[in-house]
Amino acid sequence: MRVNVITLGCSKNLIDSERVLKLFEDAGIEAVHEAPHANGDIVVVNTCGFIGDAKEESINTILEYAEAKNDGLIDALYVMGCLSQRYADDLPAEIPEVDKWYGKFDWLQIVSDILSVSNENAKYDRVITTPPHHAYLKIAEGCNRFCAFCAIPIITGRFTSRSIEDIVEEVKTLVSRGVKEFNIIAQDLSSYGLDLYGEMKLAELVDTLADIPGVKWLRLHYAYPSQFPMDILDVMARRDNVCKYLDIALQHINDKVLDNMRRHITSQETHELIGEMRRRVPGLHLRTTLMVGFPGEGEDEFNELLEFVKEAKFERMGAFAYCEEDDTYAARHFEDNITDDVKQDRLSQIMAAQEQIALDLNEAKIGQTIEVIIDREEEDYYVGRTQWDSPEVDPEVLIEKDYELEIGEFYDVVIKLAMPFELIAKIAD
Ligand code: SF4
């Protein structure tokens, strides 16, 4: 028997898949991640269900394996994750080839159902599917923010923090297995601890993790701007192994649009927050996510957003066009009346402005000596990242092959050339 786990969606989903892999491994079953399917495999598809394109990809992947099952190429097909959580009532009838459906929280059951063993007391553990020197670290699940456009709270339920003790134990285990870089994630990092400790504990958590020997880089993702835990900024400034990097989705800057989005923050508060962050954490690189085409965004509101991008000069930025999601506040209260053409045009204006900013900021790094971690070797270059580059979403550094370098090790490099989303470097003498 071999179990092949397929992960769709975000890094939070990836961790769930890694835990499933570990449970099978601990039960003595060969478990692989996203291998080409082999005859007789048991396939587990971990789905994403928060937005149109992601839902479509999940459905198509399930159908692909349903066909493989009908052709006798795989033995069994199990589905888990956000799509099956969200559409638990409809999917079984639509795709009867699936042996069993699990949601976002009951997937531990998969192993006991397949192997008829109980794993009630299974330890929180996982197989690392990312390169062995870096791993995602999920500190909480769920979200209480209910932004107007977002279906995630409907899928993941209330915000639930993991205890500091549990997270520390996991990090110590992963360090002992060679992980040096931890990308800290949740749906809403800012609220960490509020539910469990009655107060925001992100700063205390990160300070504690930074004390663990062997933790080389801690990087923060998915912060929320309203009620932001300002004390984390001092930890970021003070601790060398906490990356001067913060991923914080702002979505928009116009007051009316922010209000329609139910983001609980104003344009002025956003400007003040960014100013304070940059003042208290020298060298801070901000990654943000913006949305165009939300109902109520006229030409003036969009131009305000475009000016904001040019003025704020985010080091890293992603942007998306609004996509109406069923059962969300926006779907119930607003008409999605901005055409796709207008949305795409606004998106390309934002991304064009950002590309120039990214190039200017990267060119300013030419001649600097910067520490990188080596992720992989390619024909002409080693590929690495700085503390300001999160895996898979941010720029990479291409390092000339003057010396033999070790994957997963840190080196100082000198930046020689800059492109908008890439740097060329050589090993510092
Ligand atoms: S904070 Fe993020 S996950 Fe939560 S509702 Fe808003 S967009 Fe969705």
Boltz pocket constraint, residues with backbone or C-beta under 6 A from the ligand:
constraints:
  - pocket:
      binder: B
      contacts: [[A, 143], [A, 144], [A, 145], [A, 146], [A, 147], [A, 150], [A, 151], [A, 152], [A, 153], [A, 187], [A, 188], [A, 224]]
      max_distance: 6.0
